[in-house]
Amino acid sequence: MATSRDRRLAKELADMQADRDNSGVYAAPVDGVNLLHLVGSFPAPPDTPYAGGTYQVDIRIPDQYPFKSPIMKFQTKIWHPNVSSQTGAICLDTLGTAWSPVQTIKTALLSLRVMLECPNPKDPQDHEVAKMLLESPERFFQVAQDWAVRFAGAPRRELDSSKYQKNDSAPGEVTENVVDYRGYHRDLVNRFVSMGFGVNDVIDAFLFFSIDRNNGQDYELEEAYMGDITARLLGET
């Protein structure tokens, strides 16, 4: 008899299949049957050195899923500070302490896609890559693109690498864009951004559910609100 975990996984995979043309995100059993060992894939985001590539991810489902996060690692080699260039191991809060049962395989894959847009060299999985990004960001861009062409099928193209140039006001750090969080604390918003959703979409969902700004301070949302917000962001409400 199928367990509640297996029924949930089957529904998640069916939903991803139905939305594949829109999201580009996909996962399926490696052997076509076993729901506990999947292979996922997603297209790289544009305006990054990975643009045009497709990345495959090995996914192992723990017995405690969805109360424990899936175990993921990149099968496609990638030059990124939060992914081991040797093993594909990933350093991402969404797949660890920030995991919530309202998240899904799809949101986890989307969070990896966002990670490609927003590398974090200050919390690295691969220290060599992080060092290059901090000290020579344009060189990082070149190597990351080379790997995308070699391993992920990305086309060789001219891309804007300005976001990977050093910030003159803080030498050695990558330039960050100023984001308007409309009175909400950045970390509160970024818990959903890390799942792959846009900042403005998250804030619009907060406003729809009248989420308290808490005077701009961070706090933990109730589980019910987490589910409602995630469902709205996924277009389910």
ChimeraX commands (.cxc) that place a marker at each C-alpha (Angstrom):
marker #1 position 0.00,0.00,0.00 radius 0.5
marker #1 position 1.31,3.44,-0.93 radius 0.5
marker #1 position 2.31,5.63,2.01 radius 0.5
marker #1 position 1.27,9.27,2.41 radius 0.5
marker #1 position 4.86,10.19,1.49 radius 0.5
marker #1 position 4.66,8.20,-1.75 radius 0.5
marker #1 position 1.26,9.69,-2.65 radius 0.5
marker #1 position 2.61,13.18,-2.07 radius 0.5
marker #1 position 5.71,12.48,-4.18 radius 0.5
marker #1 position 3.60,11.06,-7.01 radius 0.5
marker #1 position 1.43,14.20,-6.99 radius 0.5
marker #1 position 4.49,16.47,-6.92 radius 0.5
marker #1 position 5.99,14.72,-9.93 radius 0.5
marker #1 position 2.69,14.84,-11.83 radius 0.5
marker #1 position 2.34,18.56,-11.10 radius 0.5
marker #1 position 5.88,19.21,-12.34 radius 0.5
marker #1 position 5.21,17.26,-15.52 radius 0.5
marker #1 position 2.04,19.28,-16.16 radius 0.5
marker #1 position 3.87,22.59,-15.63 radius 0.5
marker #1 position 7.15,21.63,-17.28 radius 0.5
marker #1 position 6.62,23.83,-20.34 radius 0.5
marker #1 position 6.18,26.89,-18.12 radius 0.5
marker #1 position 8.74,26.33,-15.39 radius 0.5
marker #1 position 11.33,24.19,-17.17 radius 0.5
marker #1 position 11.76,22.30,-13.88 radius 0.5
marker #1 position 11.39,18.53,-13.96 radius 0.5
marker #1 position 12.03,15.43,-11.86 radius 0.5
marker #1 position 11.36,11.72,-12.36 radius 0.5
marker #1 position 12.47,8.38,-10.88 radius 0.5
marker #1 position 15.92,7.38,-12.10 radius 0.5
marker #1 position 14.68,3.89,-12.96 radius 0.5
marker #1 position 11.17,5.01,-13.90 radius 0.5
marker #1 position 9.68,3.41,-10.77 radius 0.5
marker #1 position 11.45,4.18,-7.47 radius 0.5
marker #1 position 10.07,7.42,-6.01 radius 0.5
marker #1 position 12.89,7.61,-3.46 radius 0.5
marker #1 position 15.63,8.15,-6.05 radius 0.5
marker #1 position 14.96,10.88,-8.58 radius 0.5
marker #1 position 16.84,12.88,-11.14 radius 0.5
marker #1 position 15.84,16.52,-11.47 radius 0.5
marker #1 position 16.70,19.12,-14.06 radius 0.5
marker #1 position 16.26,22.83,-14.58 radius 0.5
marker #1 position 17.41,25.46,-17.09 radius 0.5
marker #1 position 20.02,27.94,-15.94 radius 0.5
marker #1 position 18.78,31.49,-15.39 radius 0.5
marker #1 position 19.55,34.12,-18.05 radius 0.5
marker #1 position 22.09,36.88,-17.47 radius 0.5
marker #1 position 24.40,34.50,-15.60 radius 0.5
marker #1 position 27.53,32.66,-16.79 radius 0.5
marker #1 position 25.42,29.48,-16.77 radius 0.5
marker #1 position 22.80,30.85,-19.22 radius 0.5
marker #1 position 21.60,28.39,-21.84 radius 0.5
marker #1 position 22.76,25.35,-19.88 radius 0.5
marker #1 position 20.63,22.59,-18.36 radius 0.5
marker #1 position 21.60,21.19,-14.98 radius 0.5
marker #1 position 20.78,17.74,-13.65 radius 0.5
marker #1 position 20.52,16.99,-9.94 radius 0.5
marker #1 position 20.56,13.68,-8.09 radius 0.5
marker #1 position 17.72,13.58,-5.55 radius 0.5
marker #1 position 17.40,11.12,-2.67 radius 0.5
marker #1 position 14.19,11.16,-0.65 radius 0.5
marker #1 position 14.58,10.44,3.09 radius 0.5
marker #1 position 12.06,8.35,4.99 radius 0.5
marker #1 position 10.98,11.45,6.94 radius 0.5
marker #1 position 10.09,13.49,3.82 radius 0.5
marker #1 position 8.48,16.09,3.72 radius 0.5
marker #1 position 9.49,16.79,7.31 radius 0.5
marker #1 position 13.12,16.36,6.31 radius 0.5
marker #1 position 14.57,17.91,3.17 radius 0.5
marker #1 position 15.50,15.89,0.09 radius 0.5
marker #1 position 19.20,15.16,-0.32 radius 0.5
marker #1 position 20.43,16.77,-3.51 radius 0.5
marker #1 position 23.71,17.05,-5.35 radius 0.5
marker #1 position 24.58,18.28,-8.82 radius 0.5
marker #1 position 25.23,15.59,-11.42 radius 0.5
marker #1 position 26.23,18.25,-13.94 radius 0.5
marker #1 position 29.62,19.74,-13.11 radius 0.5
marker #1 position 29.38,23.43,-12.23 radius 0.5
marker #1 position 31.76,26.19,-11.13 radius 0.5
marker #1 position 29.88,27.82,-8.26 radius 0.5
marker #1 position 30.98,28.71,-4.71 radius 0.5
marker #1 position 28.05,26.89,-3.09 radius 0.5
marker #1 position 28.55,23.63,-5.01 radius 0.5
marker #1 position 31.57,21.33,-4.78 radius 0.5
marker #1 position 33.36,21.32,-8.12 radius 0.5
marker #1 position 34.48,17.75,-7.32 radius 0.5
marker #1 position 31.42,15.99,-5.86 radius 0.5
marker #1 position 28.44,18.23,-6.65 radius 0.5
marker #1 position 27.59,18.61,-2.94 radius 0.5
marker #1 position 25.45,21.68,-2.24 radius 0.5
marker #1 position 25.56,24.24,0.57 radius 0.5
marker #1 position 22.10,25.85,0.75 radius 0.5
marker #1 position 19.92,26.64,3.77 radius 0.5
marker #1 position 16.77,25.59,1.90 radius 0.5
marker #1 position 18.10,22.01,1.87 radius 0.5
marker #1 position 18.96,22.13,5.55 radius 0.5
marker #1 position 17.91,24.32,8.45 radius 0.5
marker #1 position 15.53,26.46,6.36 radius 0.5
marker #1 position 13.58,23.49,4.96 radius 0.5
marker #1 position 9.84,23.46,5.66 radius 0.5
marker #1 position 7.29,20.69,4.98 radius 0.5
marker #1 position 5.32,23.13,2.80 radius 0.5
marker #1 position 8.18,23.09,0.31 radius 0.5
marker #1 position 8.36,20.58,-2.53 radius 0.5
marker #1 position 10.85,19.00,-4.89 radius 0.5
marker #1 position 9.89,21.72,-7.36 radius 0.5
marker #1 position 10.57,24.60,-4.95 radius 0.5
marker #1 position 13.87,22.97,-3.97 radius 0.5
marker #1 position 14.94,22.81,-7.62 radius 0.5
marker #1 position 13.80,26.41,-8.12 radius 0.5
marker #1 position 15.91,27.43,-5.13 radius 0.5
marker #1 position 18.94,25.88,-6.84 radius 0.5
marker #1 position 18.16,27.93,-9.92 radius 0.5
marker #1 position 18.04,31.09,-7.79 radius 0.5
marker #1 position 21.33,30.05,-6.19 radius 0.5
marker #1 position 22.94,30.21,-9.65 radius 0.5
marker #1 position 21.80,33.84,-9.87 radius 0.5
marker #1 position 22.91,34.72,-6.34 radius 0.5
marker #1 position 26.17,32.96,-5.41 radius 0.5
marker #1 position 27.19,33.36,-1.77 radius 0.5
marker #1 position 30.99,33.15,-1.47 radius 0.5
marker #1 position 30.83,33.93,2.27 radius 0.5
marker #1 position 29.20,30.57,3.03 radius 0.5
marker #1 position 30.93,28.34,0.48 radius 0.5
marker #1 position 30.90,24.66,-0.32 radius 0.5
marker #1 position 33.94,25.08,-2.58 radius 0.5
marker #1 position 36.51,27.44,-1.08 radius 0.5
marker #1 position 38.62,27.65,-4.23 radius 0.5
marker #1 position 35.66,28.90,-6.25 radius 0.5
marker #1 position 34.61,31.30,-3.48 radius 0.5
marker #1 position 38.13,32.74,-3.30 radius 0.5
marker #1 position 38.12,33.36,-7.05 radius 0.5
marker #1 position 34.71,35.04,-6.91 radius 0.5
marker #1 position 35.83,37.37,-4.11 radius 0.5
marker #1 position 39.28,38.17,-5.43 radius 0.5
marker #1 position 38.83,37.97,-9.20 radius 0.5
marker #1 position 35.11,38.03,-10.03 radius 0.5
marker #1 position 35.60,38.55,-13.77 radius 0.5
marker #1 position 37.86,35.49,-13.87 radius 0.5
marker #1 position 35.17,33.57,-11.95 radius 0.5
marker #1 position 32.65,34.58,-14.63 radius 0.5
marker #1 position 34.89,33.28,-17.40 radius 0.5
marker #1 position 35.57,29.91,-15.73 radius 0.5
marker #1 position 31.90,29.45,-14.77 radius 0.5
marker #1 position 30.87,30.07,-18.38 radius 0.5
marker #1 position 33.55,27.69,-19.68 radius 0.5
marker #1 position 32.22,24.93,-17.43 radius 0.5
marker #1 position 28.63,25.69,-18.49 radius 0.5
marker #1 position 29.63,25.29,-22.15 radius 0.5
marker #1 position 31.62,22.09,-21.50 radius 0.5
marker #1 position 29.29,20.30,-19.11 radius 0.5
marker #1 position 25.79,21.83,-19.31 radius 0.5
marker #1 position 25.39,22.35,-23.05 radius 0.5
marker #1 position 25.36,26.15,-22.79 radius 0.5
marker #1 position 26.15,28.09,-25.98 radius 0.5
marker #1 position 29.18,30.33,-26.05 radius 0.5
marker #1 position 27.85,33.88,-26.00 radius 0.5
marker #1 position 28.72,37.41,-24.96 radius 0.5
marker #1 position 27.14,38.10,-21.59 radius 0.5
marker #1 position 27.15,41.09,-19.28 radius 0.5
marker #1 position 29.62,40.32,-16.49 radius 0.5
marker #1 position 29.27,43.71,-14.76 radius 0.5
marker #1 position 27.44,42.17,-11.79 radius 0.5
marker #1 position 30.59,40.11,-11.13 radius 0.5
marker #1 position 32.91,43.11,-11.04 radius 0.5
marker #1 position 34.37,44.31,-7.79 radius 0.5
marker #1 position 32.49,46.96,-5.84 radius 0.5
marker #1 position 34.67,50.09,-5.57 radius 0.5
marker #1 position 33.12,51.01,-2.24 radius 0.5
marker #1 position 34.07,47.65,-0.75 radius 0.5
marker #1 position 37.02,46.07,-2.57 radius 0.5
marker #1 position 36.85,42.32,-2.95 radius 0.5
marker #1 position 33.06,42.06,-2.60 radius 0.5
marker #1 position 30.54,41.41,-5.34 radius 0.5
marker #1 position 28.21,44.28,-6.14 radius 0.5
marker #1 position 24.72,43.87,-4.69 radius 0.5
marker #1 position 21.60,45.52,-6.04 radius 0.5
marker #1 position 19.52,47.66,-3.69 radius 0.5
marker #1 position 16.17,45.95,-3.13 radius 0.5
marker #1 position 13.00,47.56,-1.75 radius 0.5
marker #1 position 11.38,45.18,0.75 radius 0.5
marker #1 position 8.50,47.61,1.42 radius 0.5
marker #1 position 8.90,47.60,5.17 radius 0.5
marker #1 position 9.44,43.86,5.64 radius 0.5
marker #1 position 12.71,42.50,6.99 radius 0.5
marker #1 position 14.97,41.21,4.22 radius 0.5
marker #1 position 15.47,37.78,5.82 radius 0.5
marker #1 position 11.71,37.26,6.18 radius 0.5
marker #1 position 11.24,37.88,2.45 radius 0.5
marker #1 position 14.33,35.90,1.46 radius 0.5
marker #1 position 13.04,32.71,3.10 radius 0.5
marker #1 position 10.65,32.54,0.15 radius 0.5
marker #1 position 13.05,34.04,-2.39 radius 0.5
marker #1 position 15.41,31.14,-1.60 radius 0.5
marker #1 position 12.65,28.78,-2.82 radius 0.5
marker #1 position 12.86,30.38,-6.25 radius 0.5
marker #1 position 10.21,33.12,-6.04 radius 0.5
marker #1 position 10.74,36.77,-6.97 radius 0.5
marker #1 position 11.04,39.44,-4.27 radius 0.5
marker #1 position 8.06,41.44,-5.55 radius 0.5
marker #1 position 5.90,38.31,-5.86 radius 0.5
marker #1 position 6.71,37.37,-2.25 radius 0.5
marker #1 position 5.89,40.83,-0.95 radius 0.5
marker #1 position 2.64,40.91,-2.94 radius 0.5
marker #1 position 1.69,37.60,-1.29 radius 0.5
marker #1 position 2.55,39.07,2.13 radius 0.5
marker #1 position 0.26,42.02,1.43 radius 0.5
marker #1 position -2.53,39.73,0.17 radius 0.5
marker #1 position -2.51,37.87,3.50 radius 0.5
marker #1 position -1.89,41.07,5.53 radius 0.5
marker #1 position 1.36,39.71,6.96 radius 0.5
marker #1 position 2.57,41.91,9.83 radius 0.5
marker #1 position 5.66,43.99,9.03 radius 0.5
marker #1 position 6.68,43.73,12.71 radius 0.5
marker #1 position 8.30,47.19,12.52 radius 0.5
marker #1 position 10.78,45.90,9.98 radius 0.5
marker #1 position 12.10,43.20,12.32 radius 0.5
marker #1 position 12.58,39.54,11.39 radius 0.5
marker #1 position 10.38,36.87,12.96 radius 0.5
marker #1 position 9.10,33.34,12.35 radius 0.5
marker #1 position 5.84,33.10,10.44 radius 0.5
marker #1 position 3.22,30.65,11.65 radius 0.5
marker #1 position 3.18,27.36,9.71 radius 0.5
marker #1 position -0.30,28.10,8.35 radius 0.5
marker #1 position 0.88,31.37,6.84 radius 0.5
marker #1 position 3.93,29.64,5.35 radius 0.5
marker #1 position 1.63,27.20,3.57 radius 0.5
marker #1 position -0.81,29.87,2.40 radius 0.5
marker #1 position 1.93,32.09,1.02 radius 0.5
marker #1 position 3.70,29.23,-0.74 radius 0.5
marker #1 position 0.43,28.03,-2.27 radius 0.5
marker #1 position -0.32,31.53,-3.60 radius 0.5
marker #1 position 3.18,31.87,-5.03 radius 0.5
marker #1 position 2.71,28.52,-6.78 radius 0.5
marker #1 position -0.60,29.76,-8.22 radius 0.5
marker #1 position -2.68,27.28,-6.24 radius 0.5
marker #1 position -4.95,29.93,-4.63 radius 0.5
marker link #1:1,2 radius 0.2
marker link #1:2,3 radius 0.2
marker link #1:3,4 radius 0.2
marker link #1:4,5 radius 0.2
marker link #1:5,6 radius 0.2
marker link #1:6,7 radius 0.2
marker link #1:7,8 radius 0.2
marker link #1:8,9 radius 0.2
marker link #1:9,10 radius 0.2
marker link #1:10,11 radius 0.2
marker link #1:11,12 radius 0.2
marker link #1:12,13 radius 0.2
marker link #1:13,14 radius 0.2
marker link #1:14,15 radius 0.2
marker link #1:15,16 radius 0.2
marker link #1:16,17 radius 0.2
marker link #1:17,18 radius 0.2
marker link #1:18,19 radius 0.2
marker link #1:19,20 radius 0.2
marker link #1:20,21 radius 0.2
marker link #1:21,22 radius 0.2
marker link #1:22,23 radius 0.2
marker link #1:23,24 radius 0.2
marker link #1:24,25 radius 0.2
marker link #1:25,26 radius 0.2
marker link #1:26,27 radius 0.2
marker link #1:27,28 radius 0.2
marker link #1:28,29 radius 0.2
marker link #1:29,30 radius 0.2
marker link #1:30,31 radius 0.2
marker link #1:31,32 radius 0.2
marker link #1:32,33 radius 0.2
marker link #1:33,34 radius 0.2
marker link #1:34,35 radius 0.2
marker link #1:35,36 radius 0.2
marker link #1:36,37 radius 0.2
marker link #1:37,38 radius 0.2
marker link #1:38,39 radius 0.2
marker link #1:39,40 radius 0.2
marker link #1:40,41 radius 0.2
marker link #1:41,42 radius 0.2
marker link #1:42,43 radius 0.2
marker link #1:43,44 radius 0.2
marker link #1:44,45 radius 0.2
marker link #1:45,46 radius 0.2
marker link #1:46,47 radius 0.2
marker link #1:47,48 radius 0.2
marker link #1:48,49 radius 0.2
marker link #1:49,50 radius 0.2
marker link #1:50,51 radius 0.2
marker link #1:51,52 radius 0.2
marker link #1:52,53 radius 0.2
marker link #1:53,54 radius 0.2
marker link #1:54,55 radius 0.2
marker link #1:55,56 radius 0.2
marker link #1:56,57 radius 0.2
marker link #1:57,58 radius 0.2
marker link #1:58,59 radius 0.2
marker link #1:59,60 radius 0.2
marker link #1:60,61 radius 0.2
marker link #1:61,62 radius 0.2
marker link #1:62,63 radius 0.2
marker link #1:63,64 radius 0.2
marker link #1:64,65 radius 0.2
marker link #1:65,66 radius 0.2
marker link #1:66,67 radius 0.2
marker link #1:67,68 radius 0.2
marker link #1:68,69 radius 0.2
marker link #1:69,70 radius 0.2
marker link #1:70,71 radius 0.2
marker link #1:71,72 radius 0.2
marker link #1:72,73 radius 0.2
marker link #1:73,74 radius 0.2
marker link #1:74,75 radius 0.2
marker link #1:75,76 radius 0.2
marker link #1:76,77 radius 0.2
marker link #1:77,78 radius 0.2
marker link #1:78,79 radius 0.2
marker link #1:79,80 radius 0.2
marker link #1:80,81 radius 0.2
marker link #1:81,82 radius 0.2
marker link #1:82,83 radius 0.2
marker link #1:83,84 radius 0.2
marker link #1:84,85 radius 0.2
marker link #1:85,86 radius 0.2
marker link #1:86,87 radius 0.2
marker link #1:87,88 radius 0.2
marker link #1:88,89 radius 0.2
marker link #1:89,90 radius 0.2
marker link #1:90,91 radius 0.2
marker link #1:91,92 radius 0.2
marker link #1:92,93 radius 0.2
marker link #1:93,94 radius 0.2
marker link #1:94,95 radius 0.2
marker link #1:95,96 radius 0.2
marker link #1:96,97 radius 0.2
marker link #1:97,98 radius 0.2
marker link #1:98,99 radius 0.2
marker link #1:99,100 radius 0.2
marker link #1:100,101 radius 0.2
marker link #1:101,102 radius 0.2
marker link #1:102,103 radius 0.2
marker link #1:103,104 radius 0.2
marker link #1:104,105 radius 0.2
marker link #1:105,106 radius 0.2
marker link #1:106,107 radius 0.2
marker link #1:107,108 radius 0.2
marker link #1:108,109 radius 0.2
marker link #1:109,110 radius 0.2
marker link #1:110,111 radius 0.2
marker link #1:111,112 radius 0.2
marker link #1:112,113 radius 0.2
marker link #1:113,114 radius 0.2
marker link #1:114,115 radius 0.2
marker link #1:115,116 radius 0.2
marker link #1:116,117 radius 0.2
marker link #1:117,118 radius 0.2
marker link #1:118,119 radius 0.2
marker link #1:119,120 radius 0.2
marker link #1:120,121 radius 0.2
marker link #1:121,122 radius 0.2
marker link #1:122,123 radius 0.2
marker link #1:123,124 radius 0.2
marker link #1:124,125 radius 0.2
marker link #1:125,126 radius 0.2
marker link #1:126,127 radius 0.2
marker link #1:127,128 radius 0.2
marker link #1:128,129 radius 0.2
marker link #1:129,130 radius 0.2
marker link #1:130,131 radius 0.2
marker link #1:131,132 radius 0.2
marker link #1:132,133 radius 0.2
marker link #1:133,134 radius 0.2
marker link #1:134,135 radius 0.2
marker link #1:135,136 radius 0.2
marker link #1:136,137 radius 0.2
marker link #1:137,138 radius 0.2
marker link #1:138,139 radius 0.2
marker link #1:139,140 radius 0.2
marker link #1:140,141 radius 0.2
marker link #1:141,142 radius 0.2
marker link #1:142,143 radius 0.2
marker link #1:143,144 radius 0.2
marker link #1:144,145 radius 0.2
marker link #1:145,146 radius 0.2
marker link #1:146,147 radius 0.2
marker link #1:147,148 radius 0.2
marker link #1:148,149 radius 0.2
marker link #1:149,150 radius 0.2
marker link #1:150,151 radius 0.2
marker link #1:151,152 radius 0.2
marker link #1:152,153 radius 0.2
marker link #1:153,154 radius 0.2
marker link #1:154,155 radius 0.2
marker link #1:155,156 radius 0.2
marker link #1:156,157 radius 0.2
marker link #1:157,158 radius 0.2
marker link #1:158,159 radius 0.2
marker link #1:159,160 radius 0.2
marker link #1:160,161 radius 0.2
marker link #1:161,162 radius 0.2
marker link #1:162,163 radius 0.2
marker link #1:163,164 radius 0.2
marker link #1:164,165 radius 0.2
marker link #1:165,166 radius 0.2
marker link #1:166,167 radius 0.2
marker link #1:167,168 radius 0.2
marker link #1:168,169 radius 0.2
marker link #1:169,170 radius 0.2
marker link #1:170,171 radius 0.2
marker link #1:171,172 radius 0.2
marker link #1:172,173 radius 0.2
marker link #1:173,174 radius 0.2
marker link #1:174,175 radius 0.2
marker link #1:175,176 radius 0.2
marker link #1:176,177 radius 0.2
marker link #1:177,178 radius 0.2
marker link #1:178,179 radius 0.2
marker link #1:179,180 radius 0.2
marker link #1:180,181 radius 0.2
marker link #1:181,182 radius 0.2
marker link #1:182,183 radius 0.2
marker link #1:183,184 radius 0.2
marker link #1:184,185 radius 0.2
marker link #1:185,186 radius 0.2
marker link #1:186,187 radius 0.2
marker link #1:187,188 radius 0.2
marker link #1:188,189 radius 0.2
marker link #1:189,190 radius 0.2
marker link #1:190,191 radius 0.2
marker link #1:191,192 radius 0.2
marker link #1:192,193 radius 0.2
marker link #1:193,194 radius 0.2
marker link #1:194,195 radius 0.2
marker link #1:195,196 radius 0.2
marker link #1:196,197 radius 0.2
marker link #1:197,198 radius 0.2
marker link #1:198,199 radius 0.2
marker link #1:199,200 radius 0.2
marker link #1:200,201 radius 0.2
marker link #1:201,202 radius 0.2
marker link #1:202,203 radius 0.2
marker link #1:203,204 radius 0.2
marker link #1:204,205 radius 0.2
marker link #1:205,206 radius 0.2
marker link #1:206,207 radius 0.2
marker link #1:207,208 radius 0.2
marker link #1:208,209 radius 0.2
marker link #1:209,210 radius 0.2
marker link #1:210,211 radius 0.2
marker link #1:211,212 radius 0.2
marker link #1:212,213 radius 0.2
marker link #1:213,214 radius 0.2
marker link #1:214,215 radius 0.2
marker link #1:215,216 radius 0.2
marker link #1:216,217 radius 0.2
marker link #1:217,218 radius 0.2
marker link #1:218,219 radius 0.2
marker link #1:219,220 radius 0.2
marker link #1:220,221 radius 0.2
marker link #1:221,222 radius 0.2
marker link #1:222,223 radius 0.2
marker link #1:223,224 radius 0.2
marker link #1:224,225 radius 0.2
marker link #1:225,226 radius 0.2
marker link #1:226,227 radius 0.2
marker link #1:227,228 radius 0.2
marker link #1:228,229 radius 0.2
marker link #1:229,230 radius 0.2
marker link #1:230,231 radius 0.2
marker link #1:231,232 radius 0.2
marker link #1:232,233 radius 0.2
marker link #1:233,234 radius 0.2
marker link #1:234,235 radius 0.2
marker link #1:235,236 radius 0.2
marker link #1:236,237 radius 0.2
view
